[in-house]
Amino acid sequence: MANDPDAIVAGIAGKTGLPVEEVRYYQIERRSIDARGRRVVVQLRIRVSDQPLPTPSDLKSQLQPVFDAPEVLIVGAGPAGYFAALELIELGLRPVIFERGQDVRSRRKALRAIQQFGIVNPHSNYCFGEGGAGTYSDGKLYTRSHKRGNIAKILRWLVEHGAHPDILVDAHPHIGSNQLPRMVSRLRETIESFGGTVHFGAHVTDLAIDAGQLRGIHWGEGQFHAGHALILASGHSARDVFEMLCRHALALEFKPFTLGVRIEHPQALIDEIQYKQSPRSPYLPASSYALSCQLGDKGVFSFCMCPGGLVVPAATSPGEIVVNGMSLSRRDSAYANAGTVVSIDEQDLDAPVAGNPFAGVDFQARVERSMFDAGDGSQKAPAQRLVDFMAGKLSPDLPESSYIPGLYAAPLHQLLPGFVYQSLRRAIPQFEQKMRGYTTREAVVIGTESRTSSPIRIPRHAESLMHPDLTGLFPCGEGAGYAGGIVSAAMDGQRVARAVARHLHQP
């Protein structure tokens, strides 16, 4: 029914009492799937009118060129950086973007190198490069941060740059990693066509500061760009950026984060559990899940669930194993995967947090190195069958997996920090109660899922959004600790751009 106009009109007539011939104009405002119970229900929220329904004008048509406008520097070409740039143009300011990685097309070479040959480019990988980490993910556009900004505006920008209009109405919209690169490059073309500039391979190495005021940035091989306003949107894995701020004695704070594993199942099993169908109807999408439980003060939950997806290597430096998940737009892989992570607070760390904002970063890095050191020096990831993980024993063999570099049997129950393993071991039986069949020999646990969010927050003033120690520095997005996903990062970029405009327009 959801894709059949005649069925929709008949449904409207049945709900409203109108004759079918009088249902002239309607607009689907929300579409969702309810798989609870013994049947699957597609729910539609529809606006009905006896007059043609208005359509909003294009956002792009409202922009004016800013070639000669005052400049605002942006570090990072992820969703926070690019949507900040679009907002700046709308506000009459010229964005100049510095991205350490490659453009989205060239970036594919670096991804192939890590997938096929285990070569990690520290500047261009699954986390760094045009579009940020979200470009090669599931492309989820769902967020609970509805009070932080205009979600509809973010989605409209994406539709104007090639996304399917369904994302405007789906309750859990996604784009897919095969579609996102094209949209990201189109966003850049819009930014540049109105006067913005994007520099690739532009690793920012230092800040120029004079008497507490930003004066510019140093980047690349001895290059300098002057500027009095900088939006720092460098992502959650740019550890060298945190170190750069520390060198200038700019305040940083420890932030709670999560760490765990990625668990992969056959997609057909998840479909059978969720839809009670085997195989699922061709009219239904690959099914997903969201699981969570509270163990005292410790939360355990699924993160970035990728139906019909792939597990990918997400290391940003040689000598570490980090995994993440992604899906293509059709979500047609034979596998489903999700990060399954444990909340980590300051009391969980070996090193004291007081006076040491890098305690969480150091914890992350130690776990990632231990996973690498247990292997053969490649990007093969340590893994166990889920039932063996629960039993605390090495798997004699492993199931097939979507992870291209390959898996090797390893004692994850020993490689993970003890409290992380024990929390996962206690949580998974609760997940099994919610999804009967979840705990199976066909499921594989892969280490390690460690980059769900930044373990550091770069402080900023609640109103000005500026760093308290440096006039002109505006921390932004996931890397600064103020977002968690494509849409929330994009909204934070817009919000920070407006704060920059207020700052620059002060008398």
Salt bridges, closest charged atoms under 4 A:
GLU29 OE1 - ARG45 NE 3.71
ASP34 OD2 - ARG36 NH2 2.82
GLU71 OE2 - ARG94 NH1 2.54
GLU71 OE1 - HIS225 NE2 2.83
GLU87 OE1 - LYS153 NZ 3.01
GLU87 OE2 - ARG498 NH1 3.19
GLU90 OE1 - LYS153 NZ 2.98
GLU130 OE2 - ARG188 NE 2.74
ASP138 OD2 - LYS140 NZ 3.24
ASP138 OD2 - ARG331 NH2 2.38
ASP166 OD2 - ARG31 NH2 3.22
ASP166 OD1 - HIS164 ND1 3.47
ASP170 OD1 - ARG31 NE 2.78
ASP206 OD1 - ARG247 NH2 3.96
ASP206 OD1 - HIS248 NE2 2.60
ASP240 OD1 - ARG100 NH1 2.93
ASP240 OD2 - HIS203 NE2 2.61
ASP271 OD2 - ARG280 NH1 2.55
GLU320 OE1 - ARG239 NH1 3.96
GLU320 OE2 - ARG451 NH2 3.03
ASP332 OD2 - ARG330 NE 3.40
ASP348 OD2 - LYS298 NZ 2.40
ASP350 OD2 - ARG366 NH2 3.77
GLU368 OE1 - ARG239 NH2 3.23
GLU368 OE2 - ARG451 NE 2.82
ASP388 OD1 - ARG441 NH1 3.96
ASP397 OD1 - ARG385 NE 3.05
ASP397 OD1 - ARG441 NH2 3.79
GLU449 OE1 - ARG262 NE 2.82
GLU478 OE1 - HIS236 NE2 3.81
ASP492 OD1 - ARG460 NH2 2.84
